[in-house]
Amino acid sequence: MTVDLNLSAFLAGAVLYMIYGGIYYSLLLGKKDQDEAGPMKYVVAVLVAFISSALVGVLVQGTQSDSLGSGALVGGLVGFLISIVYFKNTLFGLMTKRMFLIAVGDHLIVFTLVGALHGLFL
């Protein structure tokens, strides 16, 4: 089975991921921690957006989720799996409850949105 990733969905998903992340973290964190990692964190964030869109696109196509709802379900499951990892890290004291809630909220929402977008393009 070959998966031909839809270029329009891939690009739109990456842009959606970047816009959502910029808004989400700006609202929640404000100007905190803006200078810690310097400009390199933005380069990494853009790469993560493109990689995330590609991987969700492959999963949506691989599961033949050809609608908004089924794409959102696949994306939501990805966000849920990532949230489980954050939950484990929180249990072991690797992140605070506030950090956990911020990260989980981000991943559940953004992956659901990117999955829905990819589902629409199928």
HUCOR-V972358 format. One record per backbone hydrogen bond with DSSP energy under -1.0 kcal/mol. NH is the residue of the N-H (numbers start at 1). CO is the residue of the C=O. E is the energy in kcal/mol with one decimal. If there is no record, write none. Layout:
BEGIN
nh	co	e
NH	CO	E
NH	CO	E
END
This chain:
BEGIN
nh	co	e
10	6	-2.7
11	7	-2.6
12	8	-2.7
13	9	-2.8
14	10	-2.0
15	11	-2.4
16	12	-2.7
17	13	-2.4
18	14	-2.3
19	15	-2.9
20	16	-2.9
21	17	-2.5
22	18	-2.5
23	19	-2.3
24	20	-3.3
25	21	-2.5
26	22	-1.5
27	23	-2.5
28	24	-2.2
29	25	-2.5
30	26	-1.4
32	29	-2.0
34	31	-1.2
41	38	-1.1
42	39	-1.2
43	39	-1.3
44	40	-2.4
45	41	-2.0
46	42	-2.1
47	43	-2.1
48	44	-2.7
49	45	-2.0
50	46	-2.1
51	47	-2.7
52	48	-2.9
53	49	-2.3
54	50	-2.2
55	51	-2.6
56	52	-2.6
57	53	-2.4
58	54	-2.3
59	55	-2.2
60	56	-3.0
61	57	-2.6
62	58	-3.0
63	59	-1.8
64	61	-1.4
65	60	-2.6
66	64	-1.4
71	67	-2.4
72	68	-2.3
73	69	-2.0
74	70	-2.0
75	71	-2.6
76	72	-3.0
77	73	-2.2
78	74	-1.8
79	75	-2.4
80	76	-2.4
81	77	-2.5
82	78	-2.2
83	79	-2.0
84	80	-1.9
85	81	-1.3
86	82	-1.9
87	83	-2.4
88	84	-2.2
89	85	-2.3
90	86	-2.2
91	87	-2.3
92	88	-1.6
93	90	-1.7
94	89	-2.9
100	96	-2.4
101	97	-2.5
102	98	-2.3
103	99	-2.6
104	100	-2.9
105	101	-2.3
106	102	-2.1
107	103	-2.5
108	104	-2.8
109	105	-1.9
110	106	-2.8
111	107	-1.8
112	108	-1.1
113	109	-2.5
114	110	-2.7
115	111	-2.3
116	112	-2.3
117	113	-2.3
118	114	-2.3
119	115	-2.5
120	116	-2.0
121	117	-1.4
END
